[in-house]
Amino acid sequence: MRDDKDKVEEFLSGLRPPEPPRALEARVLRGAREALAREAGRDLWTRMWESRPLRLAWGISVSVLVICHIGITVVRPAPSPAGGQTARAAREGNGELAAIERLPRLDENAQPLLGMGAYRLAEQPESKPVAPATGAGKESAS
Amino acid sequence: MAAVSEEILRKSSEGRDRLGDRAGEPPPEVWRGLFAALAVGDPEALEALYRVAARRIFGLALWRTGSVEDAGDVVQEVFLRLAQKHRRLGRVRDPRSWLLGLAHHVAVDVARGRTRRAAEPLDDVPFLRAPEEDGARAIDAKRASSLLAKLPPTQRDAIYLRHFAECTFAVIGDITGVPTFTAASRYRLGIERLRRLLEEKR
């Protein structure tokens, strides 16, 4: 390998690849200057509009949004097994589970359990509204 | 801005004088300076870049395409792309290798696009020239060109980049898009074949 390289290098020594033709310089620089001026004249929005990666990214974003929208609105999710079990237990008369299922904040007769409302509720035990027996602490805490 | 390019060119010519004509390449900071100037849209940087890079681009394209006309088209296309994408040039870490890589890709595209010429013999293509004052070497140059014409383009690329552009095998791999080992292997095979052809001709 070393001998091969030495022989070839000796043969190639002093020889050079040719220079580009003289007429080429003017042609190349004229075209490049025109392209540079054209490119400098384009504003940011034009460049973004003409950019293929940005258009691709925009298309993908819109597609993902449309697919997600269809997924949320049209394709309804199946009821969760745990939720179904709770509802069934409440229907069958399990009071504790029924109390968990009934959310006080959605109950029209429910009173606020925080702030001054809670004190008033404590002072009027006889007019006790529908208040959750169990799980009220959790709700009020939330 | 023009003054910046002039300063870069002055440094480039000083560097060339210091390194001798064999090197003929400006130091890396000159390349980076030219790319930075071009990135901000300095048209004078195009001219400065042509002076320091056109010879290398033309040589690589000629060795790849085997046509002076196509090599000229490659140089024009490379500078057109540089102007069109000038804003990104400031981020290029190794401008010289990057530019040679671009030239290589464009040359491959041009060579693929002109398949008709692929069948034509390359014997008359002047891959190498002797210095004008050395008439005796002109015969050697013609002979070397006819031998180089018998090599596959990939081996010619490797020999050009190693011998005339003085690139390492890693850089040759980056430029031609192959692993370092493949670049070294192509160079070795090309040199071996050239040596065999030289011995056959004797």
Interface residues (C-beta under 8 A of the other chain):
Chain A: M1 D4 K5 K7 V8 E9 F11 L12 G14 L15 R16 P17 P18 E19 P20 P21 L24 E25 R27 V28 L29 G31 A32 R33 A35 L36 A37 E39 A40
Chain B: G41 P43 L46 E47 Y50 A54 R55 F58 G59 L62 W63 V68 A71 G72 V75 Q76 F79 L80 L82 A83 Q84 H86 R87 P126 F127 L128 R129 A130 P131 D134 R137 D140 A141 A144 Y160 H163 F164 R188 I191 E192 L194 R195 L198
